[in-house]
Amino acid sequence: MSLSHINADGNPAMVDVGAKAVTRRTARARSVVELGNAIMQHLAGSDIQTKKGPVFQTAIIAGTMAAKRTDELIPLCHSLGLDNCQLTISTEGSAAIVECLVSTEGKTGVEMEALVGASVAALTIYDMCKAMSHDITIRETFLVEKTGGKRDFKRD
C-alpha cells in the first residue's frame, strides 16, 4: 500500500495535483458532542444561551472559519478556495450533532475541510459549555460522504 503523502525517498510531501482535472468536490462530516442533561436543560429553542453568547451560533461561525483555514492547520493540505461551507447543529437526546458540508470546484477534495469544520465547531461547543459542566464528551468525528475525485464515498 502506497501513501500519497510520502515521496519516493520516504519523506513527507504534498501531493502534486497539477495534472488532475478540476471537478466539483463536496464533503460532509459530522461530530457528535455528548453534553449531558445538566447542559441540555439550558437549551432554549434551538440554541443554548450562555454569558459567552449563543453556543451553537458561535460554533457555526468558528467551524466555518476553521474550514477555510484547514491548510494552515494540517501540514500537507492544499490551499483551497471554498465555494460553500454550511454548518448545522441539531440536538438528539443530550447530544449536539454538528454537520459540516463543504464544496469547491478544484483538483483535490474537501474532506479535511469538512472534518476540521465539524471538529472546531464541536470544540467550540465544549469551550462555551464547560462552565456549566466538564462532563462533556466529543464522541466521534467522521466523514459522512464525499463526491468528486477518483471515487465517491457514502457511509451506510
Secondary structure, DSSP 8 states (H G I E B T S, - for coil): ---TTB-TTS-B-----TTS--EEEEEEEEEEEE--HHHHTTEETTEEEETTEEHHHHHHHHHHHHHHTHHHHSTT------SEEEEEEEEETTEEEEEEEEEEEESS--HHHHHHHHHHHHHHHHHHHTTT-S--EEEEEEEEEEESSS--EE--
